Amino acid sequence: MDYFNFKGNELFAEDLKVTELAKQFGTPLYVYSKATLTRHMHAFEDSLNGKKHLVCFAVKACSNLAVINVMAKLGAGFDIVSEGELRRVIAAGGDPKKVVYSGVGKSESEIEFALSQGINCLNIESEEEIDTVIKVAKKLNVVAPVALRVNPGVDAKTHPYISTGLKNNKFGVSEEIAFELYQKMAKESCLKISGIDCHIGSQMTSGMPIIEATDKIIALYNKLLAVGIKVDHIDMGGGLGVTYDNETPPTPSEYCAPILERLKDLDVAIYIEPGRAMVANACVLLAKVQYQKDNGDKHFVITDTGMNDMIRPALYGSWMTILNAVKHEDGETVLCDVVGPICESDDFLGKDRKLNVKNGDILAVRGAGAYGSSMSSTYNTRRLPCEIMVDGDKSYVIKKRQTYEDIWKDECILG
Ligand SMILES: *Cc1c(COP(=O)(O)O)cnc(C)c1O
């Protein structure tokens, strides 16, 4: 459920017409809905009610300070994957004590920064990382709260680039190795064994893989308990999918219910790390139709946004819904490829779409909030888009459109 709906022939973001927003702020334009973000956060919170829990928004899905700030005010924790993301959380008013830090390649200085800020938990992904954490904790004279990221060998049945829980992925360690490493960590007084962590993939549209993973994590929990190692939390990661086209993913409560059911009698807090499900449908990307042309059998609709602003179709072959923000009563619907201005053949937003468009129309790419802006680039020396957040009948700029000088301000000419 989101707050981007048609009233009559016009698409609205909450109480505002998106064509008016495009006129006021220009295109390309990312438009977020605060009510949608809030609704999603509440859905996750409510679905874990009755048990101690922490909903950690995965910052990499959408790292704008305003989005982080809204989430922080709703009580969210954060899942981060770099020092930069931790600095963003702090800059946006988030609480480091609610931050979990994931990622296979944390550098020593990143670990040092994270521990100095008193984060909630480091999700360690290898034996060598344990050694680095020990070294840093001793240097800072702190006790580092840690979990191991376990790779339970569960197939998330999603795109290979976003599947992370298989044995041949770079993420985490196997349950067998985890059992050994927990015992090694338990001997270190500068480590506090805080949790067990996993994250098996993204855009999961079935609840089965996470149930399978939960059972495997519980088995490890019990095995650790038997050797006197007691963790305080179990982190089941993110990965809940959203509807981009006709997928029917579970709702947050359908997704969390079996996790809650399985963990309810264990003396642990439940952590989850939703990214996509929190923000994807809380945002549309607006683009203006510039030209149309026919090449061979294809009709092309050429917009002013492309793979630099929204790389998901090019990177993962993702299908994203594209709507005309105004429904025309005249004209005709044609089969077309919606493309951008970038000089790459995979610079498309959608292929074989049925649209009734006129030049100058505003198109809305739905589900643009996750891995949209956060993956954008200035490729082809195009400015990063303006981003706004709508709250009822008010709109706020949350990222100014770059200037051209912004793009090359850190570059220098010889001599
Ligand atoms: C990316 C990521 C998430 C968020 O995944 P979504 O599919 O966006 O929910 C959560 N945890 C970790 C460790 C991640 O890398």
PDBQT file of the ligand as one rigid body, heavy atoms in Angstrom, charges set to zero:
ROOT
HETATM    1  C1  LIG A 501      21.123  -5.125   1.561  1.00  0.00    +0.000 C 
HETATM    2  C2  LIG A 501      21.009  -5.711   2.891  1.00  0.00    +0.000 A 
HETATM    3  C3  LIG A 501      19.795  -5.654   3.594  1.00  0.00    +0.000 A 
HETATM    4  C4  LIG A 501      18.544  -5.090   3.003  1.00  0.00    +0.000 C 
HETATM    5  O1  LIG A 501      18.028  -5.918   2.008  1.00  0.00    +0.000 OA
HETATM    6  P1  LIG A 501      16.598  -5.619   1.360  1.00  0.00    +0.000 P 
HETATM    7  O2  LIG A 501      16.439  -6.674   0.356  1.00  0.00    +0.000 OA
HETATM    8  O3  LIG A 501      16.685  -4.264   0.758  1.00  0.00    +0.000 OA
HETATM    9  O4  LIG A 501      15.593  -5.698   2.442  1.00  0.00    +0.000 OA
HETATM   10  C5  LIG A 501      19.767  -6.153   4.876  1.00  0.00    +0.000 A 
HETATM   11  N1  LIG A 501      20.880  -6.694   5.450  1.00  0.00    +0.000 NA
HETATM   12  C6  LIG A 501      22.049  -6.780   4.794  1.00  0.00    +0.000 A 
HETATM   13  C7  LIG A 501      23.218  -7.374   5.470  1.00  0.00    +0.000 C 
HETATM   14  C8  LIG A 501      22.156  -6.292   3.497  1.00  0.00    +0.000 A 
HETATM   15  O5  LIG A 501      23.322  -6.385   2.853  1.00  0.00    +0.000 OA
ENDROOT
TORSDOF 0
